[in-house]
Amino acid sequence: MPTAPDSLIPRLDAALRWAGQKAARTPFRLFFFACIALACTWPLLRTAGSFNAFRDWLPYEETARRTVLKYGQLPLWDPYYCGGLDLLGTPQSRYVSPTFLLSLLVGTLRAEALVPFAMILLGLEGTYRYARSRGASHFGATLAAPIYAASGLFAFSPALTWTNFFGFELVPWAVLGVRRAMRGSMGGVAITAFAFAWMMGFGGTYSVPFAALFCAFEIIDGLIALRRVRALKLVALAVVLSLALSAVRLWPLLQTMSMAPRIVGGAQGLATKDLLPALFGQIHPDNGDFDIRGNYLVGGMCLAAVFAGLLRRRSASLVVAGAAAIWLAQGFSVPVSLFALLKRLPLYSALRYPERFLVLLALATAVVAALGVTQLQVLARRRRWVVGLVGVTAGLLLVNLQPLVMNHHVAANGRVLAPPPVRMEQPFRQARGTRWGVAYYGPMGLGCLSCYDAYPVPQSPLLRGDLDAEEYLEEPNAGKVTRTRWTPGAIWLHTEMRKPGRVLVNQNWHPGWRTNVGTVQSAQGLLAIDVPAGNSDIVLRFLPRSAIGGAAISLTALGILIWLLRRRRDLSTREYAAALVLPVVPFALTLSLVHEPSAPSVPLKTATGESILAAAPPPDARRIDAQFAGGITLEAFKMTPATPAAESVVTMEFDWKVSPDVESKMGFFVHVVPSSGNDLRADHVMISDALEIEKAPPGKTLRDIVQLTVPYDGGGKTWRVYAGLWRVRGDGKRIPIIRTGTATASDNRLDLGSFTVP
């Protein structure tokens, strides 16, 4: 009679075989994955339609939806924020992706819950397929997929309304496509192109460069394994078609970045002591904020499968990739920084928060764990007792779902929910507004001029929030202008002019604006039209060359991909060359046929209207003459009013001077510290938000204007002003002070005095 363990092993083996067979069947596997995605996003789905009071995003999705459904236009221009900006060219907009259909069907707020569900489901299947391509069994790949697709990044991102970070769920698909392309699959070319185009259209400022990095690792690994350079043939085609298919977003984005370079500060990086809490801790929201705990959770119960995976030779390259991800995540907190080296590359120069590279570690961990289960399954064929280890490891991976799912719940339940914005039907006009309330303005038909984004939006100083009419004549006596119709991307005007004149429109100028009468002009960055005398019916439309050309290139790439997928044989040399060159044709035609004015140089003006460049500091400024390393001196400092009231605006002027060999990529920090309560901060990277340090002329006084608002509870407190410099794209540390001048200094920051709010 067999003992209990002897009878248990066959039963367990049969159960595992049954589970493996079900994992191999797509409907069963997708049902299992859908249950995991539902479990993760249930708090979001349960509150779908509610408004997250903490909105560290800008409502570009809602603007795009409103433009399509209410006005029947392509969403190209956003008049509701910053005085107007190119919606396609805004880095954070995410509506050029299939998920925009959800926003159109159920509304933006409800789609915020549905998109995470759909993207997690997509990420689970993508991770499964990538693990399978690496040699994992159906069973192992299915159990290990949540380690990546349900990891911590996807838990805390929706709590901060960072929906665009779900573009990372497409990284396994992009890498899978590259892997298949290197082995001669035309389907792999298509998978890579579609994955990158989707990420780009989904606001992929991080997911795209991160995916490109992992794809580069996959290419190197493939070349070592295959030992033939010709494997790069289809990879090159995949790169070209990925760029071409993304052109509808990529071209406008490049135009935006050329007009307003994105210069961001670097973060120190992940300290070694924070690595374990980030990967194995639990998210703990504190007043809507999150520390590093659980933000990149993979779960401790997966370690048994990971250790088993280390026994498999195929895991070696993934271990290297995971180690590189940890090294990158540590940023500048280690003596030798791989992150600093990476930031020298153009695609990565503006990245910050290096700890986000842990998401690539999660992907490597998931695949190694899948290989670990597979390795144990192989051993179990020769040693029956190993079946028990397979069962234990599989059970631990199932148990590992609990902390992963709970992480999503804790983050989602940490949100502060509020009623959705009230909708009002009224003629569009600009309002001064506040950046943190920007989501409320669009539904009321208002534009918010309070502007803060991930890049310095070119905003005209002539924008106003108090006009009787949004379109007016520069010379009121020259005639009359009347708005007859308005949409986000087009304005219809009727003019009755006694003489030629200029119509000013209370929105930002962009080279993509076109008119059927007169000529479009930039009036200090304000949209203007020079119109003739007499009566005219004017149609002013936003149709930039970048959108026209980008769409033409993307459609061409889509046609090429469809043609390639229908091929039943390998490409000839002529066909391959045609597929590489054809996307260039619409690009060249657009440049030659669609003309657009060049963007004028941005006037070097401060926020208060003075020239940034001066011969000397103002006479009433206090002389400082403090010298910093790197070739920059603070000549003087001035603050008005000297005794501000609560809720008033304080204007501070820092007068800098640079040497001919000034160090590049430095930033300015301004900390105003109260006797109690929270600091006020005005850290920035350009002088008066208009001039980079390395482009400043030596010998000139550079007037750096900073404006801060004293909070409502600032009365009765003494506030001390500190200022200094830090390396934006270096080690993130403060620049040493060589000479303090008339100020005092501590911790490499100048103490410029204090003021008391009555």
C-alpha positions in Angstrom: 0.0 0.0 0.0 1.6 3.4 -1.0 2.3 5.9 1.7 0.6 9.3 1.8 3.6 11.1 0.2 3.9 8.5 -2.5 0.2 8.9 -3.4 0.4 12.7 -3.2 3.2 13.1 -5.7 1.2 11.6 -8.6 -1.8 13.6 -7.8 0.2 16.8 -7.6 2.0 15.9 -10.8 -1.4 15.4 -12.5 -2.7 18.7 -11.1 0.4 20.6 -12.4 0.1 19.0 -15.8 -3.6 20.0 -16.0 -2.7 23.6 -15.0 0.1 23.7 -17.6 -2.3 22.5 -20.3 -4.8 25.2 -19.3 -2.1 27.9 -19.3 -1.2 26.9 -22.8 -4.8 27.6 -24.0 -5.3 31.3 -24.6 -8.9 31.6 -23.5 -8.2 30.0 -20.1 -5.0 32.0 -19.6 -6.7 35.3 -20.5 -9.5 34.5 -18.1 -6.9 34.0 -15.3 -5.1 37.2 -16.3 -8.4 39.1 -16.4 -9.2 38.0 -12.8 -5.8 39.3 -11.7 -6.3 42.6 -13.5 -9.8 42.9 -12.0 -8.5 42.2 -8.5 -5.8 44.9 -8.9 -8.0 47.6 -10.3 -11.2 46.8 -8.4 -10.9 49.9 -6.1 -10.5 52.1 -9.2 -13.4 50.4 -11.0 -15.6 50.7 -8.0 -15.1 54.4 -7.8 -15.0 55.0 -11.6 -16.3 58.4 -12.5 -15.1 60.0 -9.2 -12.6 62.8 -9.3 -9.1 62.3 -7.7 -8.5 65.5 -5.8 -4.8 65.1 -6.2 -4.3 65.5 -9.9 -0.6 65.6 -10.8 -1.6 65.5 -14.4 -3.1 67.9 -16.9 -6.5 67.2 -18.5 -5.2 66.8 -22.1 -7.3 63.6 -22.5 -10.5 65.5 -21.6 -9.6 68.3 -24.0 -9.1 65.8 -26.8 -12.4 64.1 -26.0 -14.3 67.4 -25.9 -12.7 68.5 -29.2 -13.8 65.3 -30.9 -17.3 64.8 -29.5 -18.5 68.4 -29.0 -16.8 70.1 -31.9 -16.2 67.3 -34.4 -12.5 68.2 -34.9 -9.2 66.5 -34.7 -7.7 67.3 -31.3 -4.6 69.3 -32.4 -4.8 72.5 -30.2 -5.5 72.9 -26.5 -6.7 76.4 -25.8 -7.7 75.5 -22.2 -4.2 75.6 -20.7 -1.2 77.9 -20.6 -2.9 80.2 -23.1 -2.9 77.4 -25.8 -0.5 74.8 -26.8 0.1 72.1 -29.4 -1.8 69.1 -28.1 -0.1 66.6 -30.3 3.3 68.0 -29.3 2.7 68.0 -25.6 4.9 65.2 -24.0 2.3 64.1 -21.5 -0.8 63.8 -23.7 -1.8 60.2 -24.2 -4.8 60.3 -26.6 -3.0 59.0 -29.7 -3.5 55.4 -28.6 -6.3 52.7 -28.7 -7.2 53.5 -25.1 -8.6 56.9 -26.3 -11.6 54.9 -27.5 -12.5 54.2 -23.9 -12.4 57.9 -23.1 -14.6 58.6 -26.1 -17.1 55.9 -25.1 -17.4 56.2 -21.3 -15.8 59.6 -20.5 -12.3 60.5 -19.3 -12.9 59.9 -15.5 -14.4 56.4 -16.1 -11.7 55.6 -18.6 -9.1 56.3 -15.9 -10.3 53.1 -14.2 -10.8 51.0 -17.3 -7.4 51.9 -18.8 -5.4 50.4 -15.9 -7.5 47.2 -16.2 -6.9 46.9 -19.9 -3.2 47.7 -19.7 -2.5 45.3 -16.9 -4.3 42.6 -18.8 -2.2 43.5 -21.9 1.0 43.5 -19.8 0.3 40.1 -18.3 -0.1 38.6 -21.7 3.0 40.4 -23.0 5.2 39.3 -20.1 3.9 35.7 -20.6 4.8 35.7 -24.3 8.2 37.3 -23.7 9.0 34.7 -21.0 7.8 31.9 -23.4 10.2 33.3 -26.1 13.0 33.0 -23.5 12.3 29.3 -23.0 9.8 29.3 -20.1 7.0 26.8 -20.0 3.4 27.8 -20.4 2.8 27.2 -16.7 5.9 29.1 -15.4 5.3 32.1 -17.7 1.7 32.3 -16.6 2.5 32.3 -12.9 5.4 34.7 -13.2 3.8 37.3 -15.4 2.2 39.3 -12.5 5.6 40.0 -11.0 6.0 42.6 -13.7 2.5 43.5 -15.0 1.1 44.0 -11.5 4.3 45.4 -9.9 4.4 48.5 -7.7 4.8 51.1 -10.5 1.3 50.2 -11.7 -0.1 50.4 -8.2 0.9 53.9 -7.2 0.7 55.5 -10.7 -3.1 55.7 -10.9 -3.3 57.0 -7.4 -1.3 60.0 -8.6 -3.3 60.1 -11.9 -0.1 59.1 -13.8 -2.1 57.0 -16.2 0.5 57.4 -18.9 2.9 55.2 -16.9 0.8 52.2 -17.9 2.7 52.5 -21.2 5.3 50.4 -19.5 2.9 47.4 -19.8 3.9 47.5 -23.5 7.6 47.1 -22.9 7.5 43.2 -22.9 5.7 43.4 -26.3 8.4 45.7 -27.8 11.2 43.4 -26.5 9.3 40.3 -27.7 9.0 41.9 -31.2 12.8 42.6 -31.3 13.5 39.0 -30.3 11.3 37.6 -33.0 12.6 40.0 -35.6 16.2 38.9 -34.9 15.0 35.3 -35.7 13.5 36.4 -39.1 9.9 37.0 -38.1 8.1 39.8 -40.0 5.5 39.6 -37.2 8.2 40.6 -34.8 8.8 43.8 -36.8 5.1 44.6 -36.6 4.9 43.9 -32.9 7.8 46.2 -32.2 6.5 49.0 -34.4 3.0 48.9 -32.9 4.3 48.7 -29.3 6.6 51.7 -29.7 3.9 53.7 -31.6 1.4 52.9 -28.8 3.8 54.0 -26.1 4.7 57.2 -27.9 1.0 58.0 -28.4 0.3 57.2 -24.7 2.7 59.8 -23.4 5.8 57.7 -23.4 8.4 60.1 -22.2 9.7 57.4 -19.9 8.4 54.1 -21.3 9.8 54.7 -24.8 13.5 55.3 -23.7 13.3 52.5 -21.1 11.9 50.1 -23.7 14.6 51.1 -26.2 17.2 50.4 -23.5 15.8 46.9 -22.9 15.6 46.3 -26.6 19.2 47.2 -27.0 20.1 44.7 -24.4 18.0 42.1 -26.3 19.8 42.9 -29.5 23.2 42.4 -27.9 22.0 39.2 -26.3 20.6 37.9 -29.6 23.8 38.7 -31.5 25.8 36.7 -28.9 23.4 33.8 -29.1 22.8 33.7 -32.9 26.4 34.8 -33.9 25.3 36.4 -37.1 25.1 40.0 -37.9 22.4 39.4 -40.6 20.0 39.0 -37.7 20.0 42.8 -37.5 18.4 43.1 -40.9 14.8 43.0 -39.7 15.7 44.8 -36.5 16.8 47.8 -38.6 13.5 47.6 -40.4 11.7 47.4 -37.1 13.5 50.6 -35.9 12.6 52.5 -39.0 9.0 51.5 -39.0 8.7 52.1 -35.3 9.9 55.7 -35.8 7.6 56.1 -38.9 4.5 54.7 -37.2 5.2 57.0 -34.2 5.7 60.1 -36.5 2.1 61.4 -35.9 3.3 62.1 -32.3 7.0 62.2 -32.8 7.2 65.1 -35.3 5.0 67.4 -33.2 6.9 66.4 -30.1 10.2 67.2 -31.6 8.9 70.6 -32.8 7.7 71.4 -29.3 11.1 70.4 -27.8 12.9 72.6 -30.3 10.7 75.6 -29.4 10.9 74.9 -25.6 13.7 72.5 -24.6 12.9 70.2 -21.7 15.5 70.8 -19.1 14.8 69.0 -15.8 16.6 68.5 -12.6 18.2 65.2 -11.8 17.4 63.2 -8.7 20.0 61.7 -6.4 18.9 58.2 -7.0 17.9 55.2 -4.9 20.0 54.6 -1.9 21.1 51.0 -1.2 19.1 51.0 2.0 15.9 51.8 0.0 16.2 49.0 -2.5 14.6 46.3 -0.4 11.7 48.5 0.8 11.0 49.5 -2.8 10.9 45.9 -4.1 9.4 44.1 -1.1 7.7 46.7 1.0 4.1 47.9 1.1 2.9 51.2 -0.3 2.0 53.6 2.6 0.3 56.8 1.3 0.8 59.8 3.6 -1.5 62.7 2.8 -1.6 61.7 -0.9 2.1 61.3 -1.1 4.2 58.1 -1.4 7.6 57.3 -0.2 9.7 54.6 -1.9 8.1 51.7 -0.1 6.3 49.3 -2.4 6.6 51.6 -5.4 8.3 48.9 -7.4 7.1 45.9 -5.5 7.8 42.4 -7.0 6.9 40.5 -3.8 9.1 38.3 -1.6 7.3 35.1 -2.4 8.7 35.0 -5.9 12.3 34.6 -4.7 12.1 30.8 -4.6 11.3 30.7 -8.3 14.0 33.3 -9.0 16.6 31.3 -7.2 15.6 28.2 -9.2 15.8 30.3 -12.4 19.4 31.2 -11.6 20.2 27.5 -12.2 19.2 27.8 -15.8 21.9 29.1 -18.2 19.4 31.1 -20.2 18.9 33.3 -17.2 22.5 34.7 -17.3 21.8 37.6 -19.6 18.7 38.5 -17.7 20.7 38.6 -14.5 23.0 41.0 -16.2 20.1 43.1 -17.3 18.6 43.1 -13.8 21.9 44.1 -12.2 22.3 47.0 -14.7 18.7 48.1 -13.8 19.7 48.2 -10.1 22.9 50.1 -10.9 20.9 52.6 -13.0 18.3 53.0 -10.3 20.9 54.0 -7.8 21.6 57.1 -9.9 24.2 59.4 -8.4 24.0 57.8 -4.9 26.9 55.4 -5.9 30.5 56.4 -6.5 30.5 55.2 -10.1 27.2 56.2 -11.7 25.9 54.3 -14.8 23.0 56.7 -14.8 25.3 59.7 -15.3 26.9 57.9 -18.3 23.5 57.1 -19.8 22.3 60.8 -19.4 25.0 61.8 -21.9 22.9 60.2 -24.7 20.4 62.6 -26.2 17.4 60.3 -25.7 18.1 60.1 -22.0 19.6 63.5 -21.2 16.3 64.8 -19.7 15.4 61.8 -17.6 15.1 62.1 -13.9 14.1 59.8 -11.0 16.6 57.0 -11.7 14.8 54.7 -9.3 12.2 54.1 -12.1 14.7 51.8 -13.7 13.5 49.2 -11.1 10.6 48.6 -13.4 13.1 46.9 -15.8 14.4 44.9 -12.9 10.8 43.7 -12.4 10.6 42.5 -16.0 13.9 40.6 -15.7 12.7 39.1 -12.4 9.5 37.9 -13.9 11.2 36.1 -16.7 13.9 34.6 -14.4 11.1 33.3 -12.1 9.3 31.8 -15.1 12.5 30.1 -16.1 12.9 28.9 -12.5 9.5 27.1 -12.6 10.5 25.6 -16.0 13.8 24.4 -14.6 12.1 22.6 -11.7 9.6 21.1 -14.2 12.5 19.7 -16.2 14.2 18.2 -13.1 10.9 16.7 -12.0 10.9 14.5 -15.1 14.0 12.7 -13.8 13.4 13.0 -10.1 9.9 12.5 -9.0 10.4 14.2 -5.6 11.1 17.5 -7.4 7.4 17.6 -8.3 6.9 18.7 -4.7 9.3 21.6 -5.2 7.4 22.6 -8.4 4.2 22.6 -6.4 5.7 24.7 -3.5 7.2 27.2 -5.9 4.0 27.5 -7.9 2.1 27.9 -4.7 4.4 30.7 -3.5 3.9 32.5 -6.8 0.2 32.3 -6.3 0.6 33.6 -2.8 2.7 36.4 -4.1 -0.4 37.7 -5.8 -1.7 38.8 -2.4 0.9 41.5 -1.7 0.9 42.6 -5.3 -2.9 43.1 -5.3 -3.0 44.6 -1.8 -0.4 47.1 -3.0 -2.9 48.3 -5.6 -5.7 48.5 -3.1 -3.7 50.5 -0.5 -2.6 53.0 -3.1 -6.0 53.4 -4.6 -7.7 53.7 -1.2 -5.2 56.4 -0.3 -6.7 58.8 -2.8 -8.9 61.7 -1.8 -12.0 61.6 -4.1 -14.1 64.6 -4.9 -17.2 65.2 -7.2 -16.4 65.7 -10.9 -16.1 69.2 -12.3 -19.2 71.1 -13.0 -20.0 71.6 -16.7 -21.1 75.0 -18.0 -22.0 76.2 -21.5 -20.6 79.6 -22.1 -18.5 81.3 -24.8 -14.8 80.5 -24.3 -12.6 83.0 -22.5 -9.3 82.9 -20.7 -9.1 83.1 -16.9 -6.0 83.7 -14.7 -6.8 80.4 -12.8 -4.6 78.1 -10.8 -2.6 75.2 -12.1 -3.8 72.8 -9.4 -7.4 73.5 -10.4 -6.9 73.4 -14.1 -9.2 70.3 -14.5 -12.2 72.5 -13.4 -11.7 75.2 -16.0 -12.2 73.4 -19.3 -15.6 71.9 -18.5 -16.7 75.5 -17.7 -15.5 76.8 -21.1 -12.5 78.6 -19.5 -8.8 78.6 -20.2 -6.4 78.5 -17.4 -3.4 80.9 -17.8 -1.6 79.5 -14.7 0.9 77.3 -16.3 3.3 74.6 -15.1 4.3 71.6 -17.1 7.2 69.2 -17.6 8.6 71.6 -20.2 8.8 75.4 -20.3 5.6 76.2 -22.4 6.2 79.3 -24.6 3.6 81.6 -23.0 3.0 85.1 -24.3 3.4 87.9 -21.7 0.4 89.6 -23.3 -2.1 86.9 -22.3 -4.8 88.3 -20.1 -7.6 86.9 -18.0 -9.7 90.1 -17.8 -10.7 90.9 -21.4 -14.2 91.7 -22.4 -13.6 89.9 -25.7 -10.9 87.3 -26.5 -10.3 88.8 -30.0 -9.7 92.5 -30.2 -7.9 95.1 -32.4 -4.5 96.3 -31.5 -5.7 99.8 -32.5 -9.4 100.0 -31.3 -10.2 102.9 -33.6 -9.1 101.0 -36.8 -12.5 99.2 -37.0 -14.4 96.3 -35.4 -13.9 92.6 -35.0 -16.6 90.1 -33.9 -16.3 86.4 -33.2 -18.9 84.5 -35.1 -18.0 80.9 -34.2 -15.4 79.2 -32.0 -13.9 75.7 -31.6 -10.7 74.6 -29.9 -8.8 74.4 -33.2 -10.5 77.1 -35.3 -11.9 80.6 -34.8 -14.3 82.4 -37.2 -14.1 86.2 -37.1 -15.9 89.0 -39.0 -13.9 92.3 -39.3 -15.0 95.7 -40.5 -11.8 97.7 -40.9 -11.5 101.4 -41.9 -7.9 100.7 -42.6 -5.5 97.8 -42.5 -4.9 96.7 -38.9 -4.0 93.8 -36.6 -6.4 91.5 -34.8 -5.0 90.1 -31.5 -6.3 86.7 -30.3 -5.9 86.0 -26.6 -4.0 82.7 -27.2 -0.4 81.8 -27.8 1.1 82.0 -31.3 2.3 78.8 -33.0 3.7 78.4 -36.5 0.8 76.0 -37.2 -1.9 78.7 -37.2 -3.3 79.5 -40.7 -5.8 82.0 -42.0 -7.8 82.5 -45.2 -7.5 86.3 -44.9 -4.4 88.3 -44.1 -1.4 86.9 -42.5 -0.8 85.2 -39.1 1.8 87.0 -37.0 3.4 86.6 -33.6 2.9 89.7 -31.3 5.4 89.0 -28.5 4.2 85.4 -28.6 0.5 86.3 -28.9 -1.5 85.1 -31.8 -2.2 87.9 -34.2 -3.6 88.5 -37.8 -2.7 91.4 -40.0 -6.0 92.0 -41.9 -6.8 94.3 -44.8 -9.3 97.3 -44.9 -12.9 96.5 -45.5 -15.2 93.7 -44.4 -13.7 90.2 -44.1 -14.9 86.8 -42.9 -11.8 85.2 -41.4 -11.3 81.6 -40.6 -8.3 81.0 -38.3 -7.3 77.3 -38.1 -4.6 75.4 -36.3 -3.2 72.8 -38.8 0.6 72.5 -38.2 2.9 70.9 -40.7 4.1 68.5 -38.1 0.6 67.0 -37.7 0.1 66.8 -41.5 3.5 65.3 -42.2 3.4 63.1 -39.1 0.1 61.6 -40.0 1.2 61.0 -43.6 4.3 59.2 -42.5 2.4 57.1 -39.9 -0.2 56.1 -42.5 2.6 55.1 -45.0 4.3 53.0 -42.3 0.9 51.4 -41.5 0.5 50.5 -45.1 4.0 49.0 -45.3 3.4 46.9 -42.2 0.1 45.5 -43.6 1.9 44.7 -46.8 4.8 43.0 -44.9 2.4 40.9 -42.8 0.7 39.6 -46.0 3.9 38.5 -47.5 4.4 34.7 -47.8 8.1 34.8 -48.7 11.3 36.7 -47.6 11.8 40.2 -48.9 14.1 40.7 -51.9 16.8 43.3 -51.6 14.7 45.8 -53.6 11.6 45.2 -51.5 13.6 45.6 -48.3 15.2 48.9 -49.5 11.7 50.1 -50.5 10.3 49.4 -47.1 13.1 51.4 -45.5 13.0 54.4 -47.8 9.2 54.8 -48.5 8.5 56.6 -45.1 10.9 59.3 -46.2 8.7 60.2 -49.2 5.8 61.8 -47.2 8.4 63.5 -45.0 10.1 65.1 -48.0 6.8 66.0 -49.7 5.5 67.7 -46.5 8.6 69.8 -46.1 8.4 70.9 -49.7 4.7 71.5 -50.1 3.5 72.6 -46.6 5.2 75.9 -45.6 5.4 77.3 -42.1 7.2 80.2 -40.6 10.1 79.6 -38.3 9.5 80.2 -34.6 10.8 83.7 -33.7 13.5 83.9 -31.0 12.0 84.1 -27.5 12.5 87.7 -26.1 14.8 87.6 -23.1 12.3 89.2 -20.7 11.7 88.6 -17.1 8.2 87.8 -15.8 7.9 91.4 -14.8 8.7 92.6 -18.3 12.3 93.9 -18.0 15.2 92.7 -20.1 17.1 89.8 -18.5 20.3 91.3 -19.7 21.5 94.4 -17.9 24.7 96.4 -17.5 24.5 96.3 -13.7 22.1 95.3 -10.9 19.3 97.8 -10.0 20.5 100.6 -7.7 18.2 99.6 -4.9 19.4 95.9 -4.9 21.5 94.7 -2.0 25.1 93.8 -3.1 26.1 90.2 -2.4 29.1 89.4 -4.6 29.1 85.7 -3.6 31.1 83.4 -5.9 30.2 79.8 -6.7 32.4 77.1 -8.2 31.6 76.6 -11.9 32.1 80.2 -12.9 29.0 82.1 -11.6 28.6 84.9 -9.2 25.5 86.3 -7.4 26.1 90.1 -7.6 23.0 91.3 -5.9 19.6 90.4 -4.4 16.3 92.4 -4.2 12.9 91.5 -2.7 9.7 93.4 -3.0 7.7 94.2 -1.0 10.0 94.1 2.0 7.1 93.3 4.3 4.6 91.1 2.4 1.2 90.2 3.7 -0.4 86.7 3.7 -1.7 85.6 0.3 0.4 88.4 -1.4 3.0 87.8 -4.2 6.7 88.3 -3.3 9.0 89.2 -6.2 12.7 88.3 -5.7 15.4 89.3 -8.1 18.7 87.5 -8.2 21.4 89.2 -10.3 23.9 86.7 -11.6 27.0 87.0 -13.7 28.8 84.2 -15.5 32.4 83.7 -16.6 33.3 82.6 -20.2 33.9 79.1 -19.1 30.8 78.7 -16.9 29.8 75.1 -16.1 26.8 73.9 -18.1 23.6 72.3 -16.8 23.4 74.0 -13.5 20.2 74.9 -11.8 19.1 77.5 -9.2 17.3 76.7 -6.0 15.4 79.2 -3.8 14.1 78.0 -0.5 12.0 80.3 1.7 11.9 78.6 5.1 9.3 79.7 7.8 9.7 79.6 11.5 7.0 76.9 11.4 5.3 75.0 8.6 6.3 74.1 5.1 8.9 75.7 2.9 8.2 77.7 -0.2 10.4 76.6 -3.1 11.2 78.1 -6.5 13.8 75.8 -8.0 14.4 76.4 -11.7 16.9 75.7 -14.4 16.8 78.8 -16.6 17.3 82.4 -15.7 13.9 84.0 -15.5 12.6 80.7 -17.1 14.0 82.0 -20.5 17.8 81.8 -20.6 20.1 78.8 -20.0 23.2 79.5 -18.0 25.6 78.2 -20.7 24.0 80.5 -23.3 24.2 83.6 -21.2 26.7 86.3 -22.3 29.7 86.7 -19.9 30.1 90.1 -18.3 26.4 91.0 -18.3 24.2 91.2 -15.3 21.5 88.4 -15.6 18.3 89.3 -13.9 16.6 86.2 -12.5 13.1 87.0 -11.4 11.3 84.6 -9.0 7.7 85.1 -7.8 6.2 83.3 -4.8 2.9 83.6 -3.0 2.8 83.8 0.7 0.3 81.2 2.0 -2.9 82.2 3.8 -1.5 80.9 7.1 1.9 82.7 6.6 1.1 85.6 9.0 3.0 85.9 12.2 5.9 83.9 10.9 9.5 84.8 10.1 10.7 83.6 6.7 14.4 83.1 5.8 15.6 83.2 2.2 18.2 80.7 1.0 19.5 80.4 -2.5 22.2 78.4 -4.3 23.0 76.2 -7.3 22.9 72.5 -8.0 24.0 70.3 -10.9 20.9 69.5 -12.9 22.5 66.8 -15.1 25.4 65.7 -13.1 25.5 64.2 -9.6 22.6 66.3 -8.4 24.6 67.9 -5.6 24.9 71.5 -4.7 27.6 73.7 -6.2 30.2 74.7 -3.6 30.4 78.4 -2.5 33.9 79.8 -2.9 33.2 83.3 -1.4 30.1 84.3 0.5 30.5 88.1 0.0 28.1 90.0 2.3 25.9 87.0 2.9 26.5 84.0 5.2 26.4 80.4 4.1 25.8 76.9 5.3 25.4 73.6 3.6 26.4 75.2 0.3 23.5 77.7 0.3 23.5 81.4 0.8 21.5 83.0 3.7 20.1 86.1 2.1 18.2 87.4 5.2 14.7 87.2 6.5 11.3 88.9 6.5 8.3 88.8 8.8 4.7 88.5 7.6 2.5 90.6 9.9 
